[in-house]
Amino acid sequence: MQSERQAGILFDLDGVLIDSEHAHYEATRLAFSERQLPELSAELYQALMLGRPDREAIAAGLAALAIPLHELEPLLEAKARFYRELVRAGAVELLEDGLATLEAALRHGYPVAVVTGALADEAEWALRAAGVRERVPVLVSAEDVTRGKPDPEPYLLGCTRLGTAPQQSIAIEDSPAGVTAGRAAGLRVLAVARRPFPELARADRVVHRLGWDAVAALLAQDD
Protein backbone atom coordinates (compact mmCIF):
# COMPACT_ATOMS: atom_id res chain seq x y z
CA MET A 1 0.00 0.00 0.00
CA GLN A 2 1.27 3.47 -0.86
CA SER A 3 2.19 5.96 1.85
CA GLU A 4 -0.74 8.03 2.96
CA ARG A 5 1.28 11.22 2.62
CA GLN A 6 1.82 10.52 -1.08
CA ALA A 7 -1.83 9.96 -1.93
CA GLY A 8 -4.63 12.48 -2.25
CA ILE A 9 -8.38 12.05 -2.54
CA LEU A 10 -9.88 14.41 -5.12
CA PHE A 11 -13.66 14.74 -5.17
CA ASP A 12 -15.86 16.03 -7.95
CA LEU A 13 -18.53 18.32 -6.49
CA ASP A 14 -21.86 17.93 -8.22
CA GLY A 15 -23.14 14.35 -8.17
CA VAL A 16 -20.53 13.30 -5.61
CA LEU A 17 -20.86 15.65 -2.60
CA ILE A 18 -23.99 17.53 -3.58
CA ASP A 19 -26.77 17.14 -6.11
CA SER A 20 -27.16 20.49 -7.80
CA GLU A 21 -27.69 19.20 -11.33
CA HIS A 22 -31.26 20.48 -11.40
CA ALA A 23 -30.16 23.83 -9.94
CA HIS A 24 -27.46 24.18 -12.62
CA TYR A 25 -29.91 23.31 -15.38
CA GLU A 26 -32.61 25.59 -14.02
CA ALA A 27 -30.17 28.48 -13.58
CA THR A 28 -28.93 28.03 -17.15
CA ARG A 29 -32.48 27.74 -18.50
CA LEU A 30 -33.50 30.92 -16.67
CA ALA A 31 -30.45 32.73 -18.05
CA PHE A 32 -31.40 31.77 -21.61
CA SER A 33 -34.96 32.90 -20.93
CA GLU A 34 -33.88 36.23 -19.43
CA ARG A 35 -31.79 36.91 -22.52
CA GLN A 36 -34.86 36.06 -24.66
CA LEU A 37 -33.01 33.23 -26.38
CA PRO A 38 -34.42 29.93 -27.67
CA GLU A 39 -35.48 27.55 -24.90
CA LEU A 40 -32.80 25.28 -23.50
CA SER A 41 -34.27 21.79 -23.20
CA ALA A 42 -33.33 19.31 -20.51
CA GLU A 43 -32.41 16.83 -23.25
CA LEU A 44 -29.91 19.21 -24.84
CA TYR A 45 -28.45 20.06 -21.43
CA GLN A 46 -27.96 16.37 -20.57
CA ALA A 47 -26.44 15.55 -23.95
CA LEU A 48 -24.00 18.44 -24.38
CA MET A 49 -23.55 20.37 -21.16
CA LEU A 50 -23.71 18.07 -18.13
CA GLY A 51 -20.41 17.72 -16.26
CA ARG A 52 -18.58 20.37 -18.31
CA PRO A 53 -17.25 23.73 -17.08
CA ASP A 54 -19.85 26.49 -17.35
CA ARG A 55 -18.05 28.39 -20.09
CA GLU A 56 -17.59 25.30 -22.26
CA ALA A 57 -21.09 24.01 -21.50
CA ILE A 58 -22.87 27.25 -22.38
CA ALA A 59 -20.71 27.70 -25.49
CA ALA A 60 -21.76 24.21 -26.59
CA GLY A 61 -25.40 25.09 -25.99
CA LEU A 62 -25.07 28.29 -28.01
CA ALA A 63 -23.51 26.39 -30.90
CA ALA A 64 -26.22 23.73 -30.85
CA LEU A 65 -28.93 26.39 -30.93
CA ALA A 66 -27.12 28.53 -33.54
CA ILE A 67 -26.93 31.50 -31.15
CA PRO A 68 -24.10 34.05 -31.61
CA LEU A 69 -21.17 33.63 -29.24
CA HIS A 70 -21.45 37.23 -28.03
CA GLU A 71 -24.20 35.98 -25.74
CA LEU A 72 -21.70 33.87 -23.78
CA GLU A 73 -20.55 36.43 -21.20
CA PRO A 74 -24.05 37.78 -20.37
CA LEU A 75 -25.29 34.20 -20.01
CA LEU A 76 -22.45 33.27 -17.66
CA GLU A 77 -23.22 36.25 -15.43
CA ALA A 78 -26.95 35.55 -15.41
CA LYS A 79 -26.48 31.83 -14.81
CA ALA A 80 -24.22 32.46 -11.80
CA ARG A 81 -26.75 34.92 -10.36
CA PHE A 82 -29.68 32.53 -10.75
CA TYR A 83 -27.62 29.66 -9.31
CA ARG A 84 -26.82 31.65 -6.15
CA GLU A 85 -30.52 32.41 -5.73
CA LEU A 86 -31.42 28.73 -6.10
CA VAL A 87 -28.75 27.70 -3.57
CA ARG A 88 -30.11 30.25 -1.09
CA ALA A 89 -33.59 28.79 -1.66
CA GLY A 90 -32.38 25.29 -0.76
CA ALA A 91 -32.26 23.83 -4.26
CA VAL A 92 -29.01 21.94 -3.56
CA GLU A 93 -29.34 18.46 -2.04
CA LEU A 94 -26.55 17.14 0.16
CA LEU A 95 -25.35 13.64 -0.75
CA GLU A 96 -24.68 12.00 2.60
CA ASP A 97 -22.64 9.10 1.25
CA GLY A 98 -20.25 11.46 -0.54
CA LEU A 99 -19.91 13.79 2.43
CA ALA A 100 -19.33 10.84 4.78
CA THR A 101 -16.59 9.57 2.45
CA LEU A 102 -14.94 13.00 2.47
CA GLU A 103 -15.06 13.06 6.28
CA ALA A 104 -13.52 9.57 6.37
CA ALA A 105 -10.67 10.67 4.10
CA LEU A 106 -9.94 13.57 6.45
CA ARG A 107 -10.06 11.29 9.50
CA HIS A 108 -7.54 8.95 7.88
CA GLY A 109 -5.20 11.87 7.24
CA TYR A 110 -5.42 12.07 3.46
CA PRO A 111 -5.09 15.41 1.68
CA VAL A 112 -8.47 16.28 0.16
CA ALA A 113 -9.42 18.50 -2.78
CA VAL A 114 -12.59 19.33 -4.68
CA VAL A 115 -12.15 19.51 -8.46
CA THR A 116 -15.17 20.95 -10.25
CA GLY A 117 -16.17 22.52 -13.55
CA ALA A 118 -18.34 25.04 -11.71
CA LEU A 119 -17.35 28.69 -11.43
CA ALA A 120 -15.51 29.53 -8.21
CA ASP A 121 -18.32 31.54 -6.64
CA GLU A 122 -20.84 28.79 -7.45
CA ALA A 123 -18.57 26.14 -5.93
CA GLU A 124 -17.96 28.26 -2.83
CA TRP A 125 -21.69 28.78 -2.33
CA ALA A 126 -22.40 25.06 -2.74
CA LEU A 127 -19.61 23.91 -0.41
CA ARG A 128 -20.68 26.36 2.26
CA ALA A 129 -24.28 25.17 1.88
CA ALA A 130 -22.97 21.64 2.46
CA GLY A 131 -21.04 22.84 5.52
CA VAL A 132 -17.68 21.49 4.33
CA ARG A 133 -15.83 24.47 2.82
CA GLU A 134 -13.62 25.03 5.87
CA ARG A 135 -12.48 21.40 5.79
CA VAL A 136 -11.55 21.37 2.08
CA PRO A 137 -8.10 22.96 1.73
CA VAL A 138 -7.93 22.89 -2.08
CA LEU A 139 -10.64 23.89 -4.55
CA VAL A 140 -10.04 23.75 -8.31
CA SER A 141 -12.80 25.53 -10.24
CA ALA A 142 -13.45 26.57 -13.84
CA GLU A 143 -11.42 29.77 -13.62
CA ASP A 144 -8.30 27.88 -12.53
CA VAL A 145 -7.81 25.97 -15.79
CA THR A 146 -7.69 26.66 -19.50
CA ARG A 147 -9.17 23.27 -20.39
CA GLY A 148 -11.85 21.65 -18.27
CA LYS A 149 -12.91 18.03 -17.95
CA PRO A 150 -12.56 15.70 -19.88
CA ASP A 151 -9.07 17.23 -20.20
CA PRO A 152 -6.72 16.07 -17.41
CA GLU A 153 -5.68 19.64 -16.49
CA PRO A 154 -8.10 20.07 -13.54
CA TYR A 155 -6.94 16.90 -11.80
CA LEU A 156 -3.27 17.55 -12.51
CA LEU A 157 -3.64 21.01 -10.98
CA GLY A 158 -5.48 19.55 -7.99
CA CYS A 159 -2.63 17.12 -7.32
CA THR A 160 -0.06 19.90 -7.72
CA ARG A 161 -1.85 22.10 -5.18
CA LEU A 162 -2.17 19.18 -2.76
CA GLY A 163 1.44 18.14 -3.25
CA THR A 164 0.40 14.60 -4.10
CA ALA A 165 1.37 12.22 -6.90
CA PRO A 166 -1.41 11.59 -9.47
CA GLN A 167 -0.48 7.92 -9.85
CA GLN A 168 -1.00 7.38 -6.12
CA SER A 169 -4.17 9.46 -5.81
CA ILE A 170 -7.86 8.84 -6.41
CA ALA A 171 -10.49 10.84 -8.26
CA ILE A 172 -14.10 10.32 -7.23
CA GLU A 173 -16.48 11.08 -10.09
CA ASP A 174 -20.01 10.57 -11.37
CA SER A 175 -19.81 11.76 -15.01
CA PRO A 176 -18.16 10.34 -18.15
CA ALA A 177 -16.21 13.59 -18.64
CA GLY A 178 -14.88 13.39 -15.10
CA VAL A 179 -13.88 9.74 -15.42
CA THR A 180 -12.00 10.53 -18.64
CA ALA A 181 -10.24 13.48 -16.99
CA GLY A 182 -9.15 11.49 -13.96
CA ARG A 183 -7.87 8.56 -15.99
CA ALA A 184 -6.01 10.86 -18.40
CA ALA A 185 -4.32 12.57 -15.44
CA GLY A 186 -3.08 9.21 -14.18
CA LEU A 187 -5.30 8.94 -11.10
CA ARG A 188 -7.24 5.88 -10.11
CA VAL A 189 -10.92 6.66 -10.57
CA LEU A 190 -13.82 5.61 -8.39
CA ALA A 191 -17.12 6.27 -10.14
CA VAL A 192 -20.47 6.50 -8.39
CA ALA A 193 -23.31 5.59 -10.75
CA ARG A 194 -25.92 8.21 -9.83
CA ARG A 195 -27.13 7.99 -13.43
CA PRO A 196 -26.82 5.05 -15.87
CA PHE A 197 -23.89 6.24 -18.00
CA PRO A 198 -22.24 3.23 -19.72
CA GLU A 199 -19.00 5.24 -20.00
CA LEU A 200 -18.52 5.02 -16.22
CA ALA A 201 -17.23 1.47 -16.82
CA ARG A 202 -13.91 3.08 -17.81
CA ALA A 203 -13.33 3.87 -14.13
CA ASP A 204 -11.17 1.59 -12.00
CA ARG A 205 -14.18 0.80 -9.87
CA VAL A 206 -17.88 1.62 -10.10
CA VAL A 207 -20.23 1.70 -7.10
CA HIS A 208 -23.84 2.72 -6.66
CA ARG A 209 -23.23 4.24 -3.24
CA LEU A 210 -20.04 5.84 -2.02
CA GLY A 211 -18.27 4.53 1.07
CA TRP A 212 -14.77 4.56 2.50
CA ASP A 213 -14.34 0.82 1.88
CA ALA A 214 -14.33 1.39 -1.90
CA VAL A 215 -11.76 4.18 -1.59
CA ALA A 216 -9.56 2.11 0.72
CA ALA A 217 -9.66 -0.82 -1.71
CA LEU A 218 -8.33 1.40 -4.53
CA LEU A 219 -5.66 2.88 -2.28
CA ALA A 220 -4.49 -0.61 -1.41
CA GLN A 221 -3.98 -1.63 -5.04
CA ASP A 222 -0.45 -1.76 -6.37
CA ASP A 223 0.35 0.33 -9.43
C-alpha positions in Angstrom: 0.0 0.0 0.0 1.3 3.5 -0.9 2.2 6.0 1.9 -0.7 8.0 3.0 1.3 11.2 2.6 1.8 10.5 -1.1 -1.8 10.0 -1.9 -4.6 12.5 -2.2 -8.4 12.1 -2.5 -9.9 14.4 -5.1 -13.7 14.7 -5.2 -15.9 16.0 -7.9 -18.5 18.3 -6.5 -21.9 17.9 -8.2 -23.1 14.4 -8.2 -20.5 13.3 -5.6 -20.9 15.6 -2.6 -24.0 17.5 -3.6 -26.8 17.1 -6.1 -27.2 20.5 -7.8 -27.7 19.2 -11.3 -31.3 20.5 -11.4 -30.2 23.8 -9.9 -27.5 24.2 -12.6 -29.9 23.3 -15.4 -32.6 25.6 -14.0 -30.2 28.5 -13.6 -28.9 28.0 -17.1 -32.5 27.7 -18.5 -33.5 30.9 -16.7 -30.4 32.7 -18.0 -31.4 31.8 -21.6 -35.0 32.9 -20.9 -33.9 36.2 -19.4 -31.8 36.9 -22.5 -34.9 36.1 -24.7 -33.0 33.2 -26.4 -34.4 29.9 -27.7 -35.5 27.6 -24.9 -32.8 25.3 -23.5 -34.3 21.8 -23.2 -33.3 19.3 -20.5 -32.4 16.8 -23.2 -29.9 19.2 -24.8 -28.4 20.1 -21.4 -28.0 16.4 -20.6 -26.4 15.6 -24.0 -24.0 18.4 -24.4 -23.6 20.4 -21.2 -23.7 18.1 -18.1 -20.4 17.7 -16.3 -18.6 20.4 -18.3 -17.2 23.7 -17.1 -19.9 26.5 -17.4 -18.0 28.4 -20.1 -17.6 25.3 -22.3 -21.1 24.0 -21.5 -22.9 27.3 -22.4 -20.7 27.7 -25.5 -21.8 24.2 -26.6 -25.4 25.1 -26.0 -25.1 28.3 -28.0 -23.5 26.4 -30.9 -26.2 23.7 -30.9 -28.9 26.4 -30.9 -27.1 28.5 -33.5 -26.9 31.5 -31.2 -24.1 34.0 -31.6 -21.2 33.6 -29.2 -21.4 37.2 -28.0 -24.2 36.0 -25.7 -21.7 33.9 -23.8 -20.6 36.4 -21.2 -24.0 37.8 -20.4 -25.3 34.2 -20.0 -22.4 33.3 -17.7 -23.2 36.3 -15.4 -27.0 35.6 -15.4 -26.5 31.8 -14.8 -24.2 32.5 -11.8 -26.8 34.9 -10.4 -29.7 32.5 -10.8 -27.6 29.7 -9.3 -26.8 31.6 -6.2 -30.5 32.4 -5.7 -31.4 28.7 -6.1 -28.8 27.7 -3.6 -30.1 30.2 -1.1 -33.6 28.8 -1.7 -32.4 25.3 -0.8 -32.3 23.8 -4.3 -29.0 21.9 -3.6 -29.3 18.5 -2.0 -26.5 17.1 0.2 -25.3 13.6 -0.7 -24.7 12.0 2.6 -22.6 9.1 1.2 -20.3 11.5 -0.5 -19.9 13.8 2.4 -19.3 10.8 4.8 -16.6 9.6 2.5 -14.9 13.0 2.5 -15.1 13.1 6.3 -13.5 9.6 6.4 -10.7 10.7 4.1 -9.9 13.6 6.4 -10.1 11.3 9.5 -7.5 8.9 7.9 -5.2 11.9 7.2 -5.4 12.1 3.5 -5.1 15.4 1.7 -8.5 16.3 0.2 -9.4 18.5 -2.8 -12.6 19.3 -4.7 -12.1 19.5 -8.5 -15.2 21.0 -10.3 -16.2 22.5 -13.6 -18.3 25.0 -11.7 -17.3 28.7 -11.4 -15.5 29.5 -8.2 -18.3 31.5 -6.6 -20.8 28.8 -7.5 -18.6 26.1 -5.9 -18.0 28.3 -2.8 -21.7 28.8 -2.3 -22.4 25.1 -2.7 -19.6 23.9 -0.4 -20.7 26.4 2.3 -24.3 25.2 1.9 -23.0 21.6 2.5 -21.0 22.8 5.5 -17.7 21.5 4.3 -15.8 24.5 2.8 -13.6 25.0 5.9 -12.5 21.4 5.8 -11.5 21.4 2.1 -8.1 23.0 1.7 -7.9 22.9 -2.1 -10.6 23.9 -4.6 -10.0 23.7 -8.3 -12.8 25.5 -10.2 -13.5 26.6 -13.8 -11.4 29.8 -13.6 -8.3 27.9 -12.5 -7.8 26.0 -15.8 -7.7 26.7 -19.5 -9.2 23.3 -20.4 -11.8 21.6 -18.3 -12.9 18.0 -17.9 -12.6 15.7 -19.9 -9.1 17.2 -20.2 -6.7 16.1 -17.4 -5.7 19.6 -16.5 -8.1 20.1 -13.5 -6.9 16.9 -11.8 -3.3 17.6 -12.5 -3.6 21.0 -11.0 -5.5 19.6 -8.0 -2.6 17.1 -7.3 -0.1 19.9 -7.7 -1.8 22.1 -5.2 -2.2 19.2 -2.8 1.4 18.1 -3.3 0.4 14.6 -4.1 1.4 12.2 -6.9 -1.4 11.6 -9.5 -0.5 7.9 -9.8 -1.0 7.4 -6.1 -4.2 9.5 -5.8 -7.9 8.8 -6.4 -10.5 10.8 -8.3 -14.1 10.3 -7.2 -16.5 11.1 -10.1 -20.0 10.6 -11.4 -19.8 11.8 -15.0 -18.2 10.3 -18.1 -16.2 13.6 -18.6 -14.9 13.4 -15.1 -13.9 9.7 -15.4 -12.0 10.5 -18.6 -10.2 13.5 -17.0 -9.2 11.5 -14.0 -7.9 8.6 -16.0 -6.0 10.9 -18.4 -4.3 12.6 -15.4 -3.1 9.2 -14.2 -5.3 8.9 -11.1 -7.2 5.9 -10.1 -10.9 6.7 -10.6 -13.8 5.6 -8.4 -17.1 6.3 -10.1 -20.5 6.5 -8.4 -23.3 5.6 -10.8 -25.9 8.2 -9.8 -27.1 8.0 -13.4 -26.8 5.1 -15.9 -23.9 6.2 -18.0 -22.2 3.2 -19.7 -19.0 5.2 -20.0 -18.5 5.0 -16.2 -17.2 1.5 -16.8 -13.9 3.1 -17.8 -13.3 3.9 -14.1 -11.2 1.6 -12.0 -14.2 0.8 -9.9 -17.9 1.6 -10.1 -20.2 1.7 -7.1 -23.8 2.7 -6.7 -23.2 4.2 -3.2 -20.0 5.8 -2.0 -18.3 4.5 1.1 -14.8 4.6 2.5 -14.3 0.8 1.9 -14.3 1.4 -1.9 -11.8 4.2 -1.6 -9.6 2.1 0.7 -9.7 -0.8 -1.7 -8.3 1.4 -4.5 -5.7 2.9 -2.3 -4.5 -0.6 -1.4 -4.0 -1.6 -5.0 -0.5 -1.8 -6.4 0.3 0.3 -9.4 
